[in-house]
Amino acid sequence: MLSNKNIILGVCGSIAAYKSATLVRLLIKAGANVKVILTADASNFITPLTLATLSKNPVYTQYFEAETGVWSNHVELGLWADYMIIAPASANTIGKMANGLCDNLLTAVYLSAKCPVYFAPAMDLDMWKHESTQQNISQLKNFGNTIIAPNSGELASGLVGEGRLAEPEEIVSFLIADIKSGMPLLGKRVLVTAGPTYEAIDPVRFIGNHSSGKMGFAIADEMLTLGADVTLITGPTAEKSANKLNRVDVVSAQDMLDACNAYFDNSDIMVMSAAVADYTPIEVAPQKIKKNDSDFSIDLKKTTDILASLGKQKKSGQILVGFALETENEEHYAKEKLKKKNLDLIVLNSLNDKGSGFKTPTNKITIFNSDMVKTSFETKLKTDVAKDICAEILKLTTK
Ligand code: CTP
């Protein structure tokens, strides 16, 4: 789960800071890239050298290192991180984080980070119980940060109670379990098609359509976020895909069919959002066709309906999702396609809806399942539409 993940570990001034050495080791052993930020007080409890050696990275303590002249860019660090852990999180740092203060590198990186943030408090029992600490913690949770709760036991003060930093092993297990819970498609193989297909007429001309590929790329990205192994088969498009997915570029409907057939057997979920050409020239001219004075026509033959052919081969347990782009009798045609092509879900777009269709950043969809239950959605950004589609698919995987 943590392999190749970028983790920032923020360490605050607390006696529990000594445990951060073990925590760094465990994260590194789990395959993560770790960068450590120490507050000024934290360096009194554990040396930067220890953590730099264990993390195999320089340790950051301030914005500007006077001796070396090195400036630590908090925004860059914040954006580098896939996860940020603050352990131990002192009452002071928790208070700053809850109130938007950023008078040191750690809190400035926290404010700049876009990734999930975990904080593991460590403090004496009365500081822990104090209303202001508890209020700050609720505020941090409201902001979407996740607490790794402290343990009860003997504290550095000699008092016994709640406030002991969770053990490094517990922190790592918590982190892994939490990441897993947000990835319900872990271990599932998903095939997504996207974009148009181009059907060659001669070496310089083709029959194509206006599909941008945006919808399919957004679905592929969302499937990745849900933990799936994603193969994205795409026609010609300017869209960029995440490195983590397996991208297969194709041109024609026949290429797309061949690629789908190659991945079909090993796929658990298939989402066919490509705008595949229904017809292709019977013959492709080997040389550029020259114009003359008469009219010109091209003889076309039908392409294979990829979705329908996968529907025929579908095995029990596989989930097949198709799209329908309609301009009239929308629901009737969508339901017909759902049945005819043996689909589990169909996503209907109507070109009559404003903010729907090709090249727009938004889409308005209606989904039917195989029981013909209809779910309608508002016009949304395609990235949010992708979340809705994947959520409907998830419901089928947990059935
Ligand atoms: N599709 C496909 N292969 C084709 C044509 C379409 O896999 N040769 C898939 C699309 O990826 C989409 C679905 O079929 O998921 C519906 O495409 P659409 O163009 O709306 O419908 P068609 O089935 O082609 O029917 P029609 O053009 O008559 O509306």
Boltz pocket constraint, residues with backbone or C-beta under 6 A from the ligand:
constraints:
  - pocket:
      binder: B
      contacts: [[A, 253], [A, 272], [A, 273], [A, 274], [A, 275], [A, 276], [A, 277], [A, 278], [A, 303], [A, 304], [A, 305], [A, 306], [A, 307], [A, 308], [A, 321], [A, 322], [A, 323], [A, 324], [A, 325], [A, 326], [A, 337]]
      max_distance: 6.0
